[in-house]
Structures are given as structure tokens and as C-alpha cells.
Amino acid sequence: MNRSVRLTLITLALGLSACTAHRPAEREAPPPIETPPPQGPVVKPLPGGAPAPQPGAPSGIPKPLPRTSASFAPPPGGASHWDPKLGVYVLEKQPNTFYRQRTYYRYDSGWSWSLSPNGPWQTTDSSGVPGGLGRAFGQ
């Protein structure tokens, strides 16, 4: 019995070592796919020597603002949108009220903050609000 167990273990070890030493066969690269030339519009220079806009270049049409931030969660239960310049969510039904990281900020002739959109509000100065807010309100 010992001999059969030993033989099985040796066979298994040799089989596994052969798997680790074996390199897979190199594959040939697939032939390149020929693509037809682009069928887009022909860009012609504008009169007066002004350069023509390049395809894919910004067209002067502003992109829509994102509704949410990639870094900060939106306020619970409130209609809001993310303002990337201010770095906060702007509450849509409460004027000059903002939200970021579980804190609400309000500007009414000065800054205050709260953990709830309905208060109680604690007064603070511009150093107690996110930087974009303080700059936007000239503080």
C-alpha cells in the first residue's frame, strides 16, 4: 500500500512539473484588417484665411454639467446637481444652500453650516466652507 501511494505522488509531481515547464505555442498574429478610408465630411478652409474646425474638436457648445460627483455622494433625498467649479452639490429648492460630505452650507449675508438642510445653522466664515464656495461668494 505504501508503495502505491508513493508511486501515485511521484506520478502526480512529475505531471504537475511538466505543466509548469511547458511553454504555450506562440501564435501567429492575425492578418491586419483593412479598413476603408473615413467617409466623413470634407473640411474646407473658411473664407478669410480662418482655420477650419477639426473634426472631433470642441465646437464651442458647452457640455452639460454632471448631475453627480465621482468623489462625493449627493445629499439624501434632495433635488440637487453637482457644480464642479464650486466643488459642492447645489440644492435646487433652497437658494444659496449647498451640500458636501454630510454637511450643508448656506450663504445669507454670511456663511453658516448644518448637518440638516433645515438647521439648526452654525455661523462660520469662509474658512469653514469648501474653497470653491468661498471664492464664488467673494469671501
N, C-alpha and C positions, 0 to 999 in steps of 0.2 A: 504494500500500500504506500509506504513512504517513497518507494521508487517511482510509482506512477504520479504522485503529487509533484515530486521533484522534476520529472520529465515534462509535466504539464507547465510548470512555472518556467522552465528553461525555454520551452517552445513559445510560450507567451512573451517572454522577454525578447527573444530573437525576432519574433514577429513585430513587436512594437518598435524595436530598434530599426528594423528595415523601413518602417513607415516614416520615422523621423529622418533617416538618412537619404531617403528618396526625394529627388527634386522633381517638381512637376515639369512636364514637357513645355518648352517655350512655344507660344502660339504665334502664328504669323499675324501681322497687323491686317485688319480688313482693308480691302481696297477703298480708296477715297471716294466719297460720294460726290458726284459732280452736281453742283447747284447752278441753276440758270442765273444770269445777271438780274439784279433787282429791277422790278417793273414799276418803281415809284415815279413820282413827277420829276420832270427835268427842272433843275434850279437854274434860272436865268438871272443875270445881274439886273439890278434895278436901275432905272434911268437916273442920271446924275452921278453915277460912279459909286453909289452907296452899296456896300456888300449885301448880297442876298442872304437871308437867314438860312442856316444849315438845317437839314432835316434832323430832328431829334433835339435841336437846341431849344432853350426856353423861349417861348413865344410872347412873353410879357403878360400872359394870362396867369394871375396868381393861383397857386394851388389851394384847395380848400384846407382849412385848418383841421388838425386832428381832433377827434372828439375825446380821445383819452391819451394819457401819457404812457410811455413804455416803462417808466420808473415809479410812478406814483398812482395809487388806486384812487378812483373817483369817490366823491362824497357819497355816503349811504343815502339812498332814497331821494336824492335831489337832482333836478334837471340842471346839468352843467356842461361846460365844454372846456377842454384844455387850451390854455393860452401859452404857447411856447416862449413868447417874449417875456411874459410876466413870471413864468415858471410855476403857475398855480392853476387850479380849476376856477372858472368864473361861474358863480351861481346865477342862473338865468332869471329867477323870480325875485331876487333880493339885490337891489342896486349896491354897487361897491362892496360886495361881500364875496370872499374868496375862500378856497379850501386847499390845504396840502398837509399830508401826513397827520391826519386825525385832528387838525386844528383849523378853525375858521378865523378869518381875518376880515375886519370891516374898517372902511375909511369913512369917517363922518367928522370933518374938521380936525381930524387926528386919528391915530391908529388905535384899535383895540382888538383883542383876540378872545376866543371862547372855544370850549370843547363841543358846543352845540350851536347850530345856526340861530337859535332863539335866545342865546345868552345863558347865564349872566356874562357880561363882557368885562374884561380887564383892560385898562388902558396901558398902552405901551408906546414906545417911539419907533422910528423906522428901523432901529437895530433889532427890534423884536419881530420883524416881518421878513419874509423871503426877499432877497435882494432885488429881484425884478419889480416887486410891488413898490418898494421904497423909491427906486429910480423913476418909476412911471408916475408917481404922485409928487415928484419933486421934493422929496424929503431928504 
